[in-house]
Amino acid sequence: MNGEPHLVTEGLTVAGLLAELAIDPARVAVELDREIVRKTEWESAPVRPGASVEIVWFVGGGRR
């Protein structure tokens, strides 16, 4: 994680990867091999061996 290679179960989809990593899907965006994956495609988008995955968390707050 954080730029380091990470081994996960083979054959996962994006949704399965988020579940395996215990990440709340409501609070993230996912980039797979430098392409943003739409939430509607998470169940079908395969994470192939050697794939590059970027998971970005949405955070609230800021200045008022």
C-alpha distances in whole Angstrom, upper triangle without the diagonal:
4,5,5,7,6,10,11,15,17,19,17,18,15,17,16,13,13,15,13,10,13,13,16,17,20,17,15,16,14,14,14,15,16,18,18,19,22,21,24,23,20,22,23,20,19,15,17,16,14,13,11,10,9,10,12,13,17,19,22,25,26,29,33
4,6,9,9,13,15,18,20,22,20,20,17,19,19,15,15,18,16,13,16,14,17,18,20,17,15,15,14,14,15,15,16,18,18,19,22,22,25,24,21,24,25,22,21,17,19,18,16,15,12,10,9,10,11,12,16,17,21,23,23,27,30
4,7,9,13,15,18,19,21,20,20,18,20,20,16,16,19,18,15,18,17,20,20,22,20,17,16,14,13,14,13,14,17,17,19,22,22,26,24,21,24,24,21,20,16,17,16,13,12,9,9,9,11,12,15,18,20,23,25,26,29,32
4,6,10,13,16,18,20,19,20,18,20,20,16,17,19,17,15,18,17,21,21,24,22,19,19,17,16,15,15,16,19,20,21,24,24,27,25,22,25,25,22,20,16,17,15,12,12,10,11,11,13,15,17,21,22,26,28,29,32,36
4,7,10,13,14,17,16,17,16,19,18,14,16,18,16,14,18,17,21,21,24,23,20,19,16,15,14,14,16,18,19,20,23,24,26,24,21,23,23,20,17,14,14,11,9,10,9,10,11,14,16,19,23,24,28,31,32,35,38
4,6,10,12,15,13,15,14,16,15,11,13,15,12,11,14,15,19,19,22,21,18,18,16,15,14,15,17,19,20,19,22,22,25,22,19,21,21,18,16,12,13,11,10,10,10,10,12,13,16,18,22,24,27,30,32,35,38
4,7,9,12,12,14,14,16,14,11,13,14,11,11,15,16,19,20,23,23,20,20,17,17,15,16,19,20,21,20,23,23,25,22,19,20,20,18,15,11,12,9,10,11,12,12,14,15,19,21,24,26,30,33,35,38,41
4,6,9,8,11,11,13,10,8,11,11,8,9,12,14,17,17,21,21,19,19,16,16,15,16,19,20,20,19,21,20,22,20,16,16,17,15,12,10,10,9,11,11,12,12,14,14,18,20,23,26,29,32,34,38,41
4,7,6,10,12,13,9,8,12,11,8,10,13,15,18,18,22,22,20,20,18,18,16,18,21,21,21,20,22,21,22,19,16,15,16,15,12,10,10,10,12,13,15,14,17,17,21,22,25,28,31,35,37,41,43
4,6,9,12,13,10,10,13,14,11,13,17,18,21,20,24,24,22,21,18,18,15,16,20,20,21,19,21,21,21,18,16,15,14,13,10,8,8,7,11,11,14,14,17,18,22,24,27,30,33,37,39,42,45
4,7,10,11,9,9,13,13,12,14,17,18,20,19,22,23,21,20,17,17,14,16,19,19,19,17,19,18,19,15,13,12,11,10,7,7,7,8,12,12,15,14,18,18,22,24,27,30,33,36,39,42,45
4,7,8,5,6,9,10,9,11,14,14,16,15,19,20,17,17,14,15,13,15,18,17,17,14,16,15,16,13,10,9,9,9,6,6,8,10,13,11,13,12,15,15,19,20,23,26,29,33,35,39,41
4,5,5,6,9,10,10,12,14,14,15,13,16,18,15,14,12,13,11,13,16,15,14,11,13,12,12,9,7,6,6,5,4,5,9,11,14,11,13,11,14,14,17,19,21,24,27,31,33,37,39
4,5,5,6,9,10,11,12,11,12,10,13,14,12,11,8,9,8,12,14,12,11,8,10,9,11,8,5,6,8,6,6,6,10,13,14,11,12,9,11,10,13,15,17,21,24,27,29,33,35
4,5,5,6,9,10,11,10,10,8,11,13,11,11,10,12,12,15,17,16,14,11,11,9,10,9,5,5,8,8,9,10,13,16,17,15,15,12,13,12,14,15,17,20,23,27,29,33,35
4,5,5,6,9,10,10,12,10,14,16,14,14,12,15,13,17,19,18,17,14,15,13,14,12,8,7,10,10,9,9,12,14,16,14,15,13,15,13,16,17,20,22,25,29,32,35,37
4,5,5,6,8,9,11,10,14,15,12,13,11,12,11,14,17,16,15,13,15,13,15,13,9,10,12,10,9,8,11,12,14,12,12,10,12,10,14,15,18,21,24,27,30,33,36
4,6,5,6,5,7,7,11,11,9,11,9,12,12,16,17,17,15,13,14,12,14,13,9,10,13,12,12,11,14,16,17,14,14,11,11,9,12,12,15,17,21,24,26,30,32
4,5,5,6,8,8,12,13,12,14,13,16,16,19,21,20,18,16,17,14,16,15,11,11,14,14,14,13,16,18,19,17,17,14,15,13,15,15,17,20,22,26,29,32,34
4,5,8,11,11,15,16,15,16,15,17,16,19,21,21,20,18,19,17,19,17,14,13,16,15,14,12,15,16,17,16,16,14,15,13,16,16,19,21,25,28,31,34,37
4,6,9,11,14,14,12,14,13,15,15,18,20,20,19,17,19,17,19,18,14,15,17,16,15,13,16,16,17,16,15,12,13,11,13,13,17,18,22,25,27,31,34
4,7,9,12,12,12,14,14,17,18,21,22,22,20,18,19,17,19,19,15,16,19,18,18,16,19,20,21,19,18,15,15,12,14,13,16,17,20,23,26,30,32
4,6,9,8,8,11,11,14,16,19,20,19,17,16,16,14,17,17,13,15,18,17,17,16,19,20,20,18,17,13,13,9,11,9,12,14,17,20,23,27,29
4,5,6,7,10,12,16,17,21,21,20,17,16,15,13,15,16,13,14,18,17,19,18,21,23,23,21,20,16,15,11,11,9,11,13,15,19,22,25,27
4,5,6,8,9,13,15,19,19,17,14,12,12,9,12,13,10,11,15,14,16,16,20,22,22,19,18,14,13,10,10,9,10,13,16,19,22,26,27
4,6,9,11,15,17,21,21,19,15,14,12,9,12,14,12,14,17,17,19,19,23,25,25,22,21,17,15,12,11,9,9,11,13,17,20,23,25
4,7,10,14,17,20,19,18,15,14,13,11,15,16,14,16,19,18,20,20,23,25,25,22,20,16,14,10,8,6,5,8,10,14,17,20,22
4,7,10,13,16,16,15,11,11,11,10,13,14,12,15,17,16,17,16,20,22,21,18,16,12,10,6,5,4,6,9,12,16,18,22,24
4,7,10,13,12,11,8,8,8,8,12,12,10,14,16,14,16,15,18,20,20,16,14,11,8,6,5,7,8,11,14,18,19,23,25
4,6,10,9,8,6,6,8,8,12,11,9,12,13,11,12,11,15,17,16,12,10,7,6,5,6,9,11,15,18,21,23,26,28
4,7,6,5,4,6,9,11,13,12,11,14,14,11,12,11,13,15,14,10,8,6,5,6,8,12,14,17,20,23,24,28,30
4,5,5,6,7,10,12,14,11,10,13,13,9,9,8,10,12,11,7,6,5,7,9,11,15,17,21,24,27,28,31,34
4,6,8,10,13,16,17,14,14,17,15,11,11,9,10,11,9,6,5,6,8,11,14,18,20,23,27,29,30,33,36
4,7,9,13,15,18,15,15,18,17,14,14,13,13,15,13,10,7,8,8,11,13,16,18,21,25,27,27,31,33
4,6,9,13,14,12,13,16,15,11,13,12,14,16,15,11,10,9,10,12,13,16,18,21,24,27,27,30,33
4,6,9,12,10,11,14,14,11,13,13,15,18,17,13,11,10,9,10,11,14,15,18,21,24,25,28,30
4,6,8,7,7,10,10,8,11,11,14,17,17,13,12,10,10,10,12,14,15,19,22,25,26,30,32
4,5,5,7,10,11,9,13,14,17,20,20,17,16,14,13,13,13,15,15,19,21,24,26,29,31
4,5,5,8,10,10,13,14,18,21,22,18,17,14,14,12,13,14,14,18,20,23,25,29,30
4,6,7,9,10,13,15,19,22,23,20,20,17,17,16,17,18,18,21,23,27,29,32,33
4,6,5,6,10,12,15,19,20,16,17,15,16,15,17,18,19,23,25,29,30,34,35
4,6,5,8,10,13,17,18,15,15,12,13,12,15,16,17,21,23,27,29,33,34
4,6,8,11,14,17,19,16,17,15,17,16,18,19,20,24,26,30,32,36,37
4,6,10,12,16,18,15,17,15,17,17,20,21,23,26,29,33,35,38,40
4,7,9,13,15,12,13,12,14,14,17,19,21,25,28,31,33,36,38
4,6,9,12,9,12,11,14,15,18,21,23,26,30,33,35,38,41
4,7,8,6,9,8,12,13,16,19,22,25,28,32,33,37,39
4,6,5,9,10,14,16,19,22,25,28,32,35,36,40,43
4,6,9,11,15,17,21,23,27,30,33,36,38,41,44
4,7,9,13,16,19,22,26,28,32,35,36,39,42
4,6,10,13,16,19,22,25,29,32,33,36,39
4,7,10,13,17,20,23,26,29,30,33,36
4,7,10,13,16,19,23,26,27,30,33
4,6,10,13,16,19,22,23,27,29
4,7,10,13,16,19,21,24,27
4,7,9,13,16,17,21,23
4,6,10,13,15,19,21
4,7,10,12,16,18
4,7,9,13,15
4,7,10,12
4,7,9
4,7
4
